[in-house]
Amino acid sequence: MGKMKEEFMRRLPVMDACSECQGTGTVDVEVAKPQSFSCDIGEIYVEEELCEACGGGGEVKRLCDCGELVTLIMGEASIVCEDCADANV
């Protein structure tokens, strides 16, 4: 692998499906709406909103236990960052 490609791979984070929205980018939120201005009895409606955890993208960056990003240079299935992998060797 060339040095430029290796450096590029070192910086790309591994992405996982968002656990809040299961990768859809939206979540269902219950909203209470009154029947009218003079009557406070109403119904509860379900509306879709953008997921706050992933910003509507459906993916979040995978983090190591130390809080650093897990990058593609460590592999798609890796759960540790490059610094923690070097420390364990």
Backbone as a ProteinNet text record, in pm:
[ID]
protein_1_A
[PRIMARY]
MGKMKEEFMRRLPVMDACSECQGTGTVDVEVAKPQSFSCDIGEIYVEEELCEACGGGGEVKRLCDCGELVTLIMGEASIVCEDCADANV
[TERTIARY]
84.6	0	89.2	55.8	135	120.1	217.8	216.2	96.2	59.8	-54.5	-184.7	-201.2	-322.4	-328.4	-214.7	-209.7	-244.9	-194.6	-225.2	-372.7	-427.8	-569.7	-654.7	-619.9	-693.2	-679.9	-566.8	-542.6	-641.3	-688.1	-774.4	-923.9	-963.9	-1105.9	-1162	-1268	-1325.4	-1412.9	-1421.5	-1514.1	-1652.3	-1752.1	-1887.7	-1976.9	-2062.8	-2160.2	-2300.3	-2398.9	-2538.5	-2573.5	-2646.6	-2687	-2778.4	-2751.9	-2833.4	-2967.4	-2977.8	-3102.5	-3208.1	-3167.7	-3264.3	-3247.3	-3155.9	-3126.8	-3087.3	-3021.9	-2969.1	-3065.4	-3186.6	-3282.7	-3264	-3208.4	-3188.5	-3304.9	-3416	-3531.8	-3580.6	-3644.8	-3704.3	-3849.1	-3933.7	-4073.9	-4086.6	-4156.3	-4175.7	-4324.6	-4372.1	-4513.2	-4534.7	-4636.2	-4668.6	-4815.6	-4842.7	-4980.5	-5034.8	-5148	-5209.3	-5350.8	-5384.5	-5519.4	-5623.5	-5746.8	-5856.3	-5883.3	-5883.6	-5903.1	-5844.3	-5852.4	-5798.4	-5880.5	-6009.4	-6095.4	-6108.4	-6063.1	-6074.6	-5936.2	-5890.8	-5755.8	-5749.6	-5860.7	-5860.6	-5818	-5729.7	-5681.7	-5636	-5545.8	-5492.9	-5341.2	-5282.3	-5137.9	-5108.1	-5025.5	-4985	-4838.6	-4803	-4663.7	-4607.6	-4497.7	-4432.4	-4288.9	-4237.3	-4097	-4011.4	-3899	-3801.1	-3663.2	-3572.9	-3435.4	-3373.7	-3296.7	-3229.1	-3120.2	-3119.1	-3018	-2882.7	-2882	-2756.1	-2667.5	-2728.2	-2649.1	-2671.3	-2758.6	-2785.2	-2863.2	-2930	-3009.2	-2932.3	-2805.5	-2722.9	-2737.9	-2781.9	-2800.8	-2675.3	-2561.4	-2435.8	-2364.9	-2293.6	-2211.2	-2069.9	-1973.1	-1833.8	-1809.3	-1736.3	-1703.3	-1591.9	-1611.2	-1512.5	-1450.3	-1323.2	-1249.1	-1290.2	-1255.4	-1284.4	-1215.3	-1102.7	-1029.7	-1092.5	-1187.8	-1255	-1205.4	-1100.1	-1047.2	-1125.6	-1117.9	-1185.1	-1114	-1192.5	-1138.6	-1135.2	-1018.5	-1003.1	-994.9	-1014.8	-1016.2	-883.2	-774.2	-643.7	-637.6	-721.5	-726.1	-820.3	-898.8	-989.9	-1134.2	-1226.3	-1370	-1422.3	-1368.3	-1419.2	-1348.7	-1252.3	-1174.3	-1257.3	-1227.4	-1297.4	-1201.2	-1072.3	-973.4	-906.1	-860.7	-790.2	-645.7	-576.4	-439	-346.8	-367.9	-283.1	-301	-424.1	-448.8	-395.7	-403.8	-351.1	-199	-132.1	13	53	-27.2	3.2	-12.1	-103.9	-127.7	-26.8	49.5	144.3	268.5
-116.9	0	123.3	222.7	344.3	429.3	517.2	600.7	694.9	752.3	844	770.1	651.7	574.5	530.3	491	448.9	564.9	684	800.8	838.5	825.6	852.4	753	625.1	521.6	541.6	594.3	615.9	717.4	808.8	916.1	887.8	792.9	763.8	681.7	729.2	653.4	538.6	434	323.4	371.2	351.3	397.1	278.1	297	196.5	253.8	165	210.3	272.4	380.4	451.2	361.4	355.4	270.5	335.7	466.3	535.9	513.8	523.7	515.9	389	300.5	176	202.9	315.8	345.8	415.4	447.9	513.4	664.4	724.4	868.4	944.4	875.3	939.9	858.3	927.8	861.5	906.7	821.4	854.8	923.5	1037.3	1115	1135.2	1111.6	1134	1280.9	1341.2	1482.3	1493.2	1561.1	1582.5	1707.5	1694.4	1808.5	1827.3	1950.4	1975.9	1973.9	1949.8	1943.2	2081.8	2185.4	2323.4	2416.2	2546.4	2642.6	2646.5	2621.3	2629.9	2497.2	2388.9	2256.8	2193	2163.9	2109.2	1957.7	1895	1751.4	1730.4	1637.9	1615.3	1473.3	1454.9	1322.4	1328	1210.7	1199.1	1148.1	1223.7	1187.5	1146	1064.8	1023	1092.5	1166.5	1236.9	1189.2	1193.2	1157.3	1282.4	1269	1376.9	1321.4	1409.8	1367.6	1319.4	1214.5	1158.8	1255.8	1290.6	1382.3	1314.2	1184.6	1113.4	1110.1	1092.7	1082.2	1200.6	1293.2	1408.7	1375.9	1262.1	1221.4	1139.6	1115.3	1038.4	888.1	841.5	698.7	625.8	696.7	633.8	719.8	653	720.8	664.3	743.3	699.4	602.3	495.3	396.4	451.9	444.9	494.8	379.7	394.8	300.1	325.2	235.5	254	378.1	418.6	537.3	666.2	657	775	819.1	757.8	791.2	718.3	770.9	708.6	580	479.7	358	386	374.7	410.6	286.8	308.5	197.6	125.6	189.9	122.5	4.4	7.2	-102.9	-213.9	-187.9	-288.2	-258.6	-306.3	-281.9	-341.8	-456.2	-526.2	-484.3	-394.2	-355.8	-274.1	-290.7	-215.1	-129.1	-129.3	-47.8	48.1	162.2	260.3	215.1	287.1	250.5	263.7	366.2	385.5	270.8	227.5	118	-15.3	-32.6	-155.3	-159.6	-44.2	-38.5	-61	-13.2	-28.4	-173.2	-248.3	-387.9	-484.2	-440.4	-531.6	-547.7
0	0	0	-82.4	-89.9	35	57.6	177.5	181.4	67.6	64.4	95.3	35.5	60.5	206.3	261	401.4	494.4	464.8	547.1	535.9	415.9	394.8	475	470.3	543.5	694.6	737.4	880.3	938	855.3	903.6	887.7	804.6	783.5	899.9	964.8	1076.1	1026	1106.3	1079.3	1123.5	1038.3	1067.6	1102.4	1203.1	1245	1228.7	1216.3	1212.7	1347.6	1344	1466.2	1550.1	1680.4	1768.1	1803.4	1791	1822.3	1714.3	1587.3	1476.4	1393	1430.5	1358	1212.4	1188.7	1056.2	961.9	1006.7	917.4	911.2	1015.1	1019.2	1079.8	1106.8	1168.4	1287.2	1381.7	1498	1510.7	1567.8	1591.5	1727.5	1729.1	1850.6	1871	1994	2025.8	2057.5	1992.9	2011.8	2050.4	2162.2	2205.2	2137.3	2070	2000.6	2054.8	2099.5	2151.4	2039.8	2077.6	1981.2	1922.7	2008.3	1963.5	2068.7	2042.9	2139.1	2267.5	2258.2	2375.8	2450.6	2390.8	2453.4	2458.3	2579.8	2593.3	2576.4	2548.4	2522.7	2377.9	2357.4	2222.1	2202.4	2109.3	2078.5	2072.4	2081.5	2067.9	1927.7	1856	1721	1721.8	1626.8	1611.5	1488.5	1508.6	1399.4	1386.4	1265	1241.2	1252	1321.8	1332.7	1300.6	1262.3	1238	1368.7	1359.4	1476.2	1521.1	1649.7	1702.2	1719	1742.1	1766.1	1642.5	1524.6	1400.9	1307.5	1344.8	1261.2	1135.2	1133	1018.2	917	941.2	847.8	861.5	977	999.8	1042.9	1050.3	1090.7	1194.3	1283.8	1383.3	1376.4	1417.5	1416.2	1530.4	1502	1604.9	1692.3	1824.2	1918.9	1996.6	2026.8	2110.7	2256.2	2346.5	2488.7	2545.1	2484.3	2531.5	2479.5	2386.6	2333.3	2196.5	2146.2	2014.1	1905.4	1782.3	1668.5	1625.8	1590.2	1528.6	1378.4	1317.7	1176.8	1088.9	958.7	863	853.3	888.3	879.6	976.1	1081.9	1177.6	1130.8	1026	972.1	1009.5	925.7	946.2	1076.7	1117.7	1235.6	1364.4	1356.5	1473	1571.7	1699.9	1803.3	1884.8	1849.8	1919.4	1822.2	1876.8	1794	1773.6	1687.8	1653.8	1775.4	1860.4	1978	2078.3	2102	2195.5	2139.8	2008.7	1947.8	1961.3	1945.1	1959.9	2105	2199.8	2341.9	2387.9	2325.2	2363.3	2303	2204.3	2137.1	2214.3
[MASK]
+++++++++++++++++++++++++++++++++++++++++++++++++++++++++++++++++++++++++++++++++++++++++

